[in-house]
Amino acid sequence: MTRVLPVLTVLAAIVVVWYLAAVGLNMNWARQQLERDGVTATMPALIGNTMAQERPVLPAPHQVAAGLWEGIAGQKITSKRSLVWHAWVTLSATLAGFAIGTLAGGLLAVGIVHNRAMDQSVMPWAVASQTVPILAIAPMVIVVLASAGVTGLLPKAIISAWLSFFPVLVGMVKGLRSPDAMQLDQMRSWNASAAQVFWRLRLPSAMPYLFASLKVAIAASLVGTIVGELPAGATAGLGARLLSGSYYGQTVQIWSALFTAAALAALLVLIVGWIERITLRRMGLDR
C-alpha cells in the first residue's frame, strides 16, 4: 500500500490538472456554441459543455477512456476500427524492426570492440546517423522502397530499426569493454583464445548493459514504426489512426491511439525486463 499510494496520488493530480486544462482550452468553443443556441452562458453550463464536445481541443479523461473502451472492447478484433487490430499492425513492424536493429547493433558493437579501424570509422558514422531527424528520413525510405516495389511491413521495419540499433550499439560497446585489465590478463594467463574471452568474459559482462539498451531500443522501435506509418498515408496501424484523426479533427481518436501506443510501449518494456530477470538469474548475474 505504501508503494501504491504515491502512484495513485500523482495519478489523481494528473487527472485533476487534465480536467482543468480541458475546461480552459474548450471554454471558448463552448461559449460560442451556447450563444449560438441562445442559451445563457452560465458557468455550470459552460463547464458541462466543455466535457461533452464531439471534437474538443483537449478531450477530457472520461472521453478518452470512452474512446479506448469503444476501440478495444466495442469492436471486433478484425475490424479496421478496432484499436487492437491497429496495435497488432504496428506491433508486427515494431518487432521486426527491433530484431533487425538489435542484430545490426550487436554485430557492429562486436566489430567495433575487436577492430580498431571499425572503432574509428563506424562509430562516428553511427553517432552522425542519429542526428538526422527521423521525420526527414522516413518519407525518403518509403518512397525509395515503394519505387522498388517494396511496401507493407518492411519499410516501416527499416525505419524502426534505424532508431533502435543505436541504443543497442552503444550499450553493447560499453558492456563488451566493461571487463577490467586484471580480468583480461587473467584470461590471457589461461591461454584463452579471442573467442573464449568473448563468450566467457566479455559477453556475460555485457548482458546488464545489453538489456538496459534493449528497453530503450524497443520503445524507440515503436516510435519509429509509428513515424513510418505517417508519411505513407497508411490505412492500418496506430500511426494511421493518428493521421486520420488529425485529418478529420477527431481529437478523441488521436488521444485514444496515443494511449494505446503508450500502453503497448510499456508492455514491451515490461516483457524485456521480465526476460532480463530470467536471463541474468540463470547466468548468476541477478542483483
NUVO-711964 format. One record per residue (C-alpha): x, y negated, z negated. Coordinates in steps of 0.001 Angstrom, whole numbers, plus 500000, padded with zeros to 6 digits. Layout:
XYZ ...
//
This chain:
500000500000500000 502874497644499201 504142498109502767 500763497743504446 499620494618502588 502242492233504067 501465493524507559 497725493034507062 498322489558505636 500330488485508672 497738490073510993 494919488211509252 496834484941509545 497381485533513276 493668486229513800 492682483053511928 495125480929513936 493902482602517128 490262481749516370 491184478142515569 493149477882518809 490236479371520771 487855476810519294 490216473939520074 491023474977523643 487442475924524593 485771472934522905 485870470558525868 484147473007528226 481613473914525543 480717470259525061 480263469758528803 478012472821529051 475789471732526172 475485468190527506 474597469521530972 471882471716529428 470539468779527421 471367470410524083 472591468296521186 476303468977520786 476375469741517076 479485471317515607 477864474743514919 476528474836518484 479920473862519879 481762476497517855 479236479149518836 479666478252522494 483465478445522296 483129482014521027 480841483230523819 482117481682527048 482312484014530034 485605482552531260 487207480833528279 490568479114528411 491599481260525451 489385484261524666 488543484830521013 489854488023519369 486440489702519422 486110489013523163 489487490635523849 488523493578521622 485292493979523571 487209493833526847 489615496506525607 486759498738524469 484965498343527789 488149499023529779 489231502038527712 486094503720526412 483412502185528628 484737503517531927 485605506901533370 489335507502533301 489311507949537088 487539504625537621 489563501747539045 488001499564536351 489484501738533629 492482500373531739 493561503953531093 493817504600534837 495736501370535437 498004502115532465 498815505537533913 499759503997537275 502088501568535513 503436504263533188 504385506611536039 506507503937537730 507934502888534356 509124506398533517 510612506852536992 512459503540536755 513576504301533201 515019507636534321 516853506028537249 518131503151535126 519262505434532290 521116507728534674 522765504823536505 523708503013533296 525110506170531704 527204507150534723 528562503620535135 529422503487531427 531413506728531653 533289505384534670 533987502037533001 535342503654529834 537615506079531684 538717503909534610 540348500507534149 539612499444537726 535886500044537204 536029498194533910 537445495113535603 535290495288538720 531939496888537931 531250495360534523 531359491700535684 529010492540538567 526659494333536195 526541491238533989 526036488989537004 523142491155538221 521147490247535136 521487486506535743 519308486706538869 515623486233537925 513679489450538451 510809487402539914 513152486438542772 514372489994543347 511032491788543193 509456490305546361 512635490990548354 512749494610547211 509063495110548001 509317493523551467 512546495279552474 511351498718551380 507915498173552924 509554497327556273 511374500673555985 508070502430555318 508698502931551602 505717501930549471 503949503105546346 505845504160543231 509460503944544411 509740500152544953 508299499497541504 510608502123540002 513649500432541554 512666497063540092 512062498772536759 515482500444536941 517102497084537706 516048495799534291 516616498999532343 520097500069533460 521944497130531860 520991497779528197 521965501432528655 525247500443530296 526231498034527521 525133500382524731 526928503381526178 530157501457526816 530108500229523225 529312503705521912 531886505561524008 534534503131522792 533469503363519149 535915506157518097 538949504560516458 542597505163517317 543053507663514490 540267509898515796 541636509745519340 545170510510518116 543840513496516200 542187514857519357 545490514417521226 547342516230518462 544986519169519059 545940519016522752 542306518272523681 541551517558527331 539786514405528501 536577516418528916 536830517778525370 537455514298523978 534362513085525819 531963515874524833 533173516412521262 534094512889520179 533041510045522440 529528511235523358 528445512181519792 529790508843518561 527825507046521280 524440508615520513 523239505997517969 524233503228520409 522540505070523269 519185505390521526 519273501769520381 519775500725524006 517093503152525234 514493501402523067 515333498129524779 515520499777528194 512104501464528013 510428498149527171 512376496414529949 511292499159532360 507647498420531632 508204494710532226 509973495480535500 507121497685536688 504501495037535939 506593492392537710 506945494764540660 503157495083540884 502613491327541124 504125490312544496 502751493278546396 499103492409545939 498699495810544324 495254497151543501 496449499594540827 498412499106537634 498340496668534757 500117494097536913 497264494349539395 494766493726536598 496718490627535567 496851489445539167 493146489940539890 492237488353536556 494270485247537403 492705485044540888 489143485019539572 489718483236536261 488859486343534235 490899485476531154 489384488272529085 490592490752531706 494066489187531611 494324489404527836 492965492947527797 495644494019530280 498304492222528230 497286494003525041 497193497326526871 500727496714528157 501908495762524665 500364498894523162 501925501018525907 505358499484525264 505027500076521516 504046503700522135 507034504281524431 509439502765521902 507960504941519147 508430508051521298 512085507140521929 512524506573518194 510970509964517440 513324511676519910 516212509765518344 515443511041514847 515179514649516036 518365514456518121 520514512760515505 519235515080512777 520209518139514806 523626516618515515 524148515839511844 524264512100512557 520963511124510886 521485508274508466 
//
